Amino acid sequence: MPNSAWPKKFNQLDFLIGLVTGLVVVLALANLIGTNALATQGVVLDQVLGQTEKINKENQIMTVEIGKKANLSYIQSAATDLGFVRVRTNLIISADEALAAVR
């Protein structure tokens, strides 16, 4: 006994409704995947910006430290702390003496 509730041929309207429903589901999934990817990229970008700010602050601190340690008075005090003493007179070696030491 054939099932009389189902027609043997698909009705064109039923086919279009199924096609549109399937297309809506596929587009909804594509939108969901795209939105998720965009949100993930936003989080990563925020982390990169945070790291950039941290590195810029460290760079500023190091620039100040380099400036302090390149100062001549700092170098002089560091040398004094290490036991170096300031020379009272300059030692001048003539060219003849320097040449004699080489020979």
FIVO-583113 format. One record per residue (C-alpha): residue in three letters; chain; x, y, z. Coordinates in nm, 4 decimals, always signed. Example, Ala and Ser with C-alpha at 12.3 -4.5 7.8 and 13.67 -1.06 7.14 Angstrom:
residues 2
(rec 'ALA','A',(+1.2300,-0.4500,+0.7800))
(rec 'SER','A',(+1.3670,-0.1060,+0.7140))
***
This chain:
residues 103
(rec 'MET','A',(+0.0000,+0.0000,+0.0000))
(rec 'PRO','A',(+0.1640,+0.3234,-0.1088))
(rec 'ASN','A',(+0.2018,+0.6097,+0.1371))
(rec 'SER','A',(-0.0455,+0.8688,+0.0201))
(rec 'ALA','A',(+0.0816,+1.1400,+0.2577))
(rec 'TRP','A',(+0.4020,+1.1871,+0.0534))
(rec 'PRO','A',(+0.3730,+1.2896,-0.3064))
(rec 'LYS','A',(+0.5959,+1.1128,-0.5517))
(rec 'LYS','A',(+0.7435,+1.4352,-0.6846))
(rec 'PHE','A',(+0.8807,+1.7230,-0.4810))
(rec 'ASN','A',(+0.6702,+2.0276,-0.5032))
(rec 'GLN','A',(+0.8732,+2.3235,-0.6322))
(rec 'LEU','A',(+0.7610,+2.5366,-0.3390))
(rec 'ASP','A',(+0.8826,+2.2772,-0.0899))
(rec 'PHE','A',(+1.2126,+2.2583,-0.2745))
(rec 'LEU','A',(+1.2580,+2.6399,-0.2620))
(rec 'ILE','A',(+1.1692,+2.6509,+0.1075))
(rec 'GLY','A',(+1.4239,+2.3789,+0.1814))
(rec 'LEU','A',(+1.6870,+2.5532,-0.0307))
(rec 'VAL','A',(+1.6313,+2.8912,+0.1369))
(rec 'THR','A',(+1.6358,+2.7304,+0.4827))
(rec 'GLY','A',(+1.9603,+2.5506,+0.4049))
(rec 'LEU','A',(+2.1143,+2.8695,+0.2678))
(rec 'VAL','A',(+2.0120,+3.0637,+0.5787))
(rec 'VAL','A',(+2.1689,+2.7982,+0.8031))
(rec 'VAL','A',(+2.4939,+2.7990,+0.6029))
(rec 'LEU','A',(+2.5132,+3.1798,+0.6069))
(rec 'ALA','A',(+2.4381,+3.1897,+0.9800))
(rec 'LEU','A',(+2.7223,+2.9449,+1.0454))
(rec 'ALA','A',(+2.9575,+3.1463,+0.8236))
(rec 'ASN','A',(+2.8632,+3.4628,+1.0129))
(rec 'LEU','A',(+2.9249,+3.2897,+1.3450))
(rec 'ILE','A',(+3.2670,+3.1657,+1.2349))
(rec 'GLY','A',(+3.3632,+3.5079,+1.0981))
(rec 'THR','A',(+3.2480,+3.6878,+1.4127))
(rec 'ASN','A',(+3.4423,+3.4446,+1.6317))
(rec 'ALA','A',(+3.7581,+3.4916,+1.4261))
(rec 'LEU','A',(+3.7238,+3.8689,+1.4422))
(rec 'ALA','A',(+3.6766,+3.8639,+1.8198))
(rec 'THR','A',(+3.9817,+3.6410,+1.8610))
(rec 'GLN','A',(+4.1919,+3.8767,+1.6510))
(rec 'GLY','A',(+4.0726,+4.1674,+1.8668))
(rec 'VAL','A',(+4.1888,+3.9935,+2.1836))
(rec 'VAL','A',(+4.5286,+3.9168,+2.0301))
(rec 'LEU','A',(+4.5621,+4.2759,+1.9097))
(rec 'ASP','A',(+4.4820,+4.4040,+2.2591))
(rec 'GLN','A',(+4.7517,+4.1786,+2.4068))
(rec 'VAL','A',(+5.0072,+4.2997,+2.1510))
(rec 'LEU','A',(+4.9229,+4.6634,+2.2278))
(rec 'GLY','A',(+4.9650,+4.5954,+2.6001))
(rec 'GLN','A',(+5.3060,+4.4387,+2.5418))
(rec 'THR','A',(+5.4042,+4.7334,+2.3204))
(rec 'GLU','A',(+5.3181,+4.9811,+2.5966))
(rec 'LYS','A',(+5.5145,+4.7754,+2.8503))
(rec 'ILE','A',(+5.8211,+4.7642,+2.6228))
(rec 'ASN','A',(+5.7982,+5.1390,+2.5567))
(rec 'LYS','A',(+5.7962,+5.2077,+2.9322))
(rec 'GLU','A',(+6.0964,+4.9789,+2.9833))
(rec 'ASN','A',(+6.2721,+5.1552,+2.6954))
(rec 'GLN','A',(+6.2157,+5.4949,+2.8584))
(rec 'ILE','A',(+6.3502,+5.3675,+3.1926))
(rec 'MET','A',(+6.6589,+5.2207,+3.0241))
(rec 'THR','A',(+6.7187,+5.5437,+2.8315))
(rec 'VAL','A',(+6.7220,+5.7360,+3.1599))
(rec 'GLU','A',(+6.9582,+5.4801,+3.3175))
(rec 'ILE','A',(+7.1948,+5.5013,+3.0201))
(rec 'GLY','A',(+7.1883,+5.8790,+3.0445))
(rec 'LYS','A',(+7.2782,+5.8620,+3.4141))
(rec 'LYS','A',(+7.5631,+5.6155,+3.3635))
(rec 'ALA','A',(+7.7055,+5.8002,+3.0646))
(rec 'ASN','A',(+7.7396,+6.1152,+3.2734))
(rec 'LEU','A',(+8.1054,+6.1993,+3.3410))
(rec 'SER','A',(+8.0495,+6.2724,+3.7106))
(rec 'TYR','A',(+7.8921,+5.9267,+3.7526))
(rec 'ILE','A',(+8.1890,+5.7662,+3.5769))
(rec 'GLN','A',(+8.4284,+5.9574,+3.8013))
(rec 'SER','A',(+8.2489,+5.8536,+4.1200))
(rec 'ALA','A',(+8.2299,+5.4919,+4.0022))
(rec 'ALA','A',(+8.6045,+5.4935,+3.9301))
(rec 'THR','A',(+8.6723,+5.6380,+4.2755))
(rec 'ASP','A',(+8.4554,+5.3679,+4.4338))
(rec 'LEU','A',(+8.6590,+5.1038,+4.2481))
(rec 'GLY','A',(+8.9834,+5.2432,+4.3927))
(rec 'PHE','A',(+9.1107,+5.4501,+4.1020))
(rec 'VAL','A',(+9.2845,+5.7745,+4.1971))
(rec 'ARG','A',(+9.3070,+6.0963,+4.0037))
(rec 'VAL','A',(+9.6506,+6.1631,+3.8554))
(rec 'ARG','A',(+9.8129,+6.4853,+3.9757))
(rec 'THR','A',(+10.0528,+6.5232,+3.6832))
(rec 'ASN','A',(+10.0357,+6.4030,+3.3278))
(rec 'LEU','A',(+10.3017,+6.1624,+3.2073))
(rec 'ILE','A',(+10.4402,+6.2669,+2.8708))
(rec 'ILE','A',(+10.6492,+6.0227,+2.6727))
(rec 'SER','A',(+10.8556,+6.1656,+2.3919))
(rec 'ALA','A',(+10.8617,+6.0015,+2.0514))
(rec 'ASP','A',(+11.2236,+5.8938,+2.1013))
(rec 'GLU','A',(+11.1469,+5.7171,+2.4271))
(rec 'ALA','A',(+10.8451,+5.5445,+2.2785))
(rec 'LEU','A',(+11.0458,+5.4380,+1.9751))
(rec 'ALA','A',(+11.3317,+5.3122,+2.1932))
(rec 'ALA','A',(+11.0939,+5.0891,+2.3843))
(rec 'VAL','A',(+10.9829,+4.9244,+2.0610))
(rec 'ARG','A',(+11.3359,+4.8421,+1.9470))
***
